[in-house]
């Protein structure tokens, strides 16, 4: 039963920013990386192993086994705690994750269902309204989508399906959504680290 309750943790993350001497307001001077998990887009801060160097956009292993570059995952962070540099690079990195894991995100177009009587999950993606939704549902009834190119070819009004997904993920990371498709909302509890 405990195994079922245990939440799957991120195995890999992408570096959003690397602070060689940590945060300026911190009393400890240690190399620090702000990262985003590959699976659930979890925002994290981690210390780097002595002598290790990470680059922005680099994919690093953060799982339970021996890590090559990451010493310790310090904490989960919110959008507001990201550095300006991290916020500047996050769009390209999220898009890279979406395009690298194309099959996973194409499956959203094949399986997403209604949220309630008036809304469909696909309508949560920016730029997808009732007309796009109707076209997507009709096309997937005929044959499931196989790739982003297949979606674009069969739904001409939707030129690059990876872009609305990227925009939705960024919006969810900012924490202002009512429904979450790709991320798990994180709200810090006052008084806890």
C-alpha positions in Angstrom: 0.0 0.0 0.0 2.8 2.4 0.8 4.3 1.7 -2.6 1.1 2.9 -4.2 1.1 6.1 -2.2 4.8 6.8 -2.8 5.0 9.5 -5.5 7.3 8.8 -8.4 10.2 11.2 -8.2 12.0 12.9 -11.0 14.8 10.8 -12.5 16.3 13.5 -14.7 16.2 17.2 -14.8 17.3 20.1 -17.0 19.5 22.9 -15.7 17.8 26.2 -15.9 20.5 28.3 -14.1 23.9 27.6 -12.5 25.0 29.9 -9.7 28.7 29.2 -9.1 28.7 30.6 -5.6 25.0 30.2 -4.7 22.4 32.9 -4.0 23.7 36.3 -3.1 21.4 36.5 0.0 22.5 33.1 1.3 25.0 32.7 4.2 26.6 29.6 2.5 28.7 29.9 -0.6 28.1 26.7 -2.6 27.5 26.0 -6.2 23.8 25.8 -6.8 21.7 24.8 -9.8 18.0 25.6 -10.5 16.5 22.7 -12.4 13.3 21.5 -13.9 12.3 17.8 -13.8 11.8 16.0 -17.1 8.7 14.0 -16.2 6.5 16.4 -14.1 8.3 19.7 -14.7 9.1 20.0 -11.0 11.2 23.1 -10.2 14.1 22.2 -7.9 17.3 23.7 -6.4 20.3 21.4 -5.9 23.9 21.7 -4.8 26.6 20.5 -7.3 29.3 18.1 -6.4 32.7 19.6 -5.8 34.6 20.0 -9.1 31.5 19.3 -11.2 30.3 21.9 -13.7 26.8 22.0 -15.3 25.6 24.1 -18.2 22.2 25.7 -18.8 20.0 23.3 -20.8 22.1 20.2 -19.7 20.1 17.1 -18.8 21.4 15.6 -15.5 20.5 12.5 -13.5 18.8 13.3 -10.1 17.4 9.9 -9.2 18.2 7.8 -6.1 21.2 6.0 -7.6 24.8 7.5 -7.8 24.6 10.9 -9.3 27.5 12.2 -11.5 27.1 15.9 -10.9 24.3 16.6 -8.4 25.2 16.3 -4.7 21.9 17.1 -3.0 18.5 18.2 -4.0 17.9 21.0 -1.6 14.3 21.8 -2.1 11.4 22.1 -4.5 10.9 25.8 -5.5 8.1 27.9 -6.9 8.1 30.0 -10.1 8.7 33.2 -8.1 12.0 31.7 -6.7 13.5 31.1 -10.1 16.3 33.5 -11.1 15.7 35.9 -13.9 18.1 33.9 -16.1 16.2 30.7 -15.3 12.9 32.3 -16.3 14.6 33.5 -19.5 15.7 30.0 -20.5 12.7 28.0 -19.4 10.7 28.4 -22.6 13.3 26.8 -24.8 14.0 24.0 -22.3 10.3 23.1 -21.9 9.9 23.1 -25.7 13.0 20.8 -25.9 11.4 18.4 -23.4 8.1 18.4 -25.2 9.7 17.8 -28.6 12.1 15.1 -27.2 9.2 13.2 -25.6 6.9 13.7 -28.6 5.1 10.4 -28.3 4.1 11.2 -24.7 2.6 14.6 -25.6 0.9 13.4 -28.8 -0.9 10.8 -26.7 -2.6 13.8 -24.9 -4.3 14.7 -28.2 -5.4 11.0 -28.5 -6.8 10.5 -25.0 -7.8 13.8 -23.4 -11.4 13.8 -22.4 -14.0 16.2 -21.0 -13.2 18.0 -17.7 -16.9 18.7 -17.1 -20.1 19.2 -19.0 -18.8 22.5 -20.7 -15.0 22.1 -20.9 -12.7 19.6 -22.6 -9.1 19.1 -21.4 -7.7 20.0 -24.9 -9.4 23.5 -24.5 -6.9 24.2 -21.7 -4.2 24.4 -24.3 -3.7 28.0 -25.5 -5.2 28.6 -29.0 -7.5 25.6 -28.9 -11.1 26.6 -29.0 -14.3 24.9 -29.9 -13.5 24.7 -33.7 -10.0 23.2 -33.1 -11.4 20.8 -30.5 -14.1 19.6 -32.9 -11.5 19.0 -35.7 -9.2 17.2 -33.3 -11.9 14.9 -31.9 -13.2 14.1 -35.4 -9.7 13.3 -36.7 -8.8 11.1 -33.8 -12.0 9.1 -34.2 -10.8 8.1 -37.7 -7.2 7.3 -36.7 -5.1 8.1 -33.6 -2.4 10.8 -34.1 1.1 9.4 -34.5 3.3 12.6 -34.3 3.2 16.4 -34.1 3.6 16.4 -37.9 0.6 14.1 -38.2 -1.5 16.4 -36.0 -0.4 19.5 -38.1 -1.2 17.7 -41.4 -4.7 16.6 -40.3 -5.6 19.7 -38.4 -4.2 22.5 -40.7 -5.3 25.3 -38.3 -2.9 23.9 -35.6 0.5 24.4 -37.2 2.8 23.4 -34.3 1.1 21.4 -31.6 4.2 21.5 -29.4 3.8 25.2 -28.8 0.4 25.2 -27.0 1.7 22.4 -24.8 4.8 24.4 -23.9 2.7 27.5 -23.2 0.3 25.5 -21.0 3.2 24.0 -19.0 4.7 27.5 -18.4 1.4 28.8 -17.3 0.9 25.8 -14.9 4.5 26.4 -13.5 3.5 30.0 -12.7 0.7 28.6 -10.5 -2.3 30.5 -11.7 -4.4 27.7 -13.2 -7.6 26.0 -12.1 -6.7 22.6 -13.7 -3.3 21.1 -14.1 -2.6 18.7 -17.0 1.2 18.5 -16.9 2.5 19.7 -13.6 1.7 19.2 -9.9 0.9 22.5 -8.3 3.3 23.5 -5.5 2.5 26.0 -2.8 5.0 26.7 -0.1 3.6 26.5 3.4 4.6 29.5 5.5 7.1 28.5 8.2 8.4 25.4 6.3 11.4 25.4 4.1 
